[in-house]
Amino acid sequence: MVRQLINHGVSEEVIEKTKIDIEDFFQLPLEKKKAYSQLPNNIQGYRQAFVVESLDKYSWELQQVTINLLKFMSRNLGLKPETLPNMFEDGTQGLRMNFYPPCVLANKVMGLTLVQVNDVQGLQIKKNGKWVHVNPIPSAFIIDIGDIIEVNH
């Protein structure tokens, strides 16, 4: 199940600055990008040192969105709003920027996934056995929660 989240509180300026910084990074020659490669035996990809300021702001704002989503999920489950946020208080936040081809280990990723896409069509979900395009609303976050839970507020 996929839903699009609008009016999430993350400013358009922060989203656009992060997109530009990430796109600029991926346009760098491979030799320059290698300087930011992860350490051996670590996750695949690059460290965030190339766009620290914009990623820090983006990451903080996404954390606030996630806390609010967990509050809605708590209420939907008949729990106090802070129940789920408190369970993840000491959790780790991962932020991954992909440039095609997509992550080869995507099927091993777990958790609540918030996706912010650019204008390039390509994100698909499998619905009723068929792959269908997700048509993103500008500046919306696409939330992939699988078929496990539907949040109504």
N, C-alpha and C positions, 0 to 999 in steps of 0.2 A: 504494500500500500504506500502510495506517495501522496503527500499533501504539499501545497505551496504556502509558505508563511509570509504574509505581507504585514505592514505596520509593526514590524518587529523591533524598532528602536535603533537599529544600526544605521548610522547616517549614510546618505548617498555619497558624501564626500569620502568617508572612510572606505566604503566599498570600491569606489572608482580608483582611489589612490592605490589601494592594495592590488587591484586588477592590473593597473598600469605598471606598478613595480614588478609584479610577477611576470607579466608579459615581456617587459624589458629584460628581465633576467633570462628567460628562456630564449630570447633572441641573441644572447651572447654566444660567441664562439665556444665550442666544446672545451678548449684548453682553459679558458677563463672560468667556466663553470666547474671544472674539475677541482679548482681551489676550494670549492665549497662542498665537496663530496663528503658524505657521512664517513665516520670511522669504520674500518673493517669490522665485520660481525655486528653491525648496527642496522637500523632500518635502511631500506633502499631509498636513495634520493640525495637531496642536498640539505645542508644546514641552513638555518634562517638568517645567518649573518649578512646576507646580501640585501635584505630589506627590513632590518630590525625594527625601525620606528613604525612603519606602517603595519607590519605584522603584529607588533605588540598591541597596538590600538585595536586592530581588527580582532585579534584573539581575545582581548579583554571584553569587547562588545559582544562577541559570540558566546562567551562564558555567561554573560548576563541573559542572553536569549535562552541558552540552555537551562539555566536556573528557573526561568519563568516557565519553560516547557515542562520541566519536572514538577513544578508546582501545579500546573494544570493536570498533569497525569496523576499526581497524588489525589487531587480533588475528585477526579473521574473514578478513581479506585476507592473512594470513600475514606481516604486518609486525611490527616492534617496536611495543609499545603506544604509545610517544611519537611515532611517525612522523606520523600525521595531526594530533595536537594541535600539534606543532611547526610544521607547515605553515601553521596558522591562528593562530600565536602573535601576530602583529602585525595580525591581521584586525580588521575592524570588527564590532561587535555591534549589531544593530538590534533594537529592542523596540517593538512597535506594539500599541496597544490599539484595537480597533475597536468601534464601536457601530453597530448596524444603521442604514442599509444598509451592507453590507460594502464593503471597499476596491474601487474600480472598476478598479484596476490590478493586481489580485492575480495575473493570469496573467503578469505581467512580473517577479514576485518570484522570486529564485533562492536556493538554499541549503537548509540543514536547518531545518525548521520545527517548533517546539515550540509547541503551542497549549494554553492553560489556559482552560477555558470556565466560564461560570457555570451556573446551573441552568436557563436558558432553552433549550429544545430548538430546534435549528436547524442545527447543524453536520451537513453531509452530505458523502459521498464518492461518486464514481462507481465502481461495481463491476460488472463484466460488462455494461457499457452501461446500467446502471440507477443512479439516485440512491438511496442508502440512508442512513438516519440513523445517526450515531455516538452511541452511548449512553455518555457519559463516566462513568468510575469517579470518585467524589469525590476531589478533590485530585490526580488523575493528570494527567500531561502527555500530550497526544496528539501523536504524532510522525508527520509527513507526510514520507515519504522518496520518494514516487512509486513507480514500478515498477522503479527502477534497482537497488536493493540491499536485501537482507534481512540483518539482523544477528542472529546466534544466539550466545548466550554460555552 
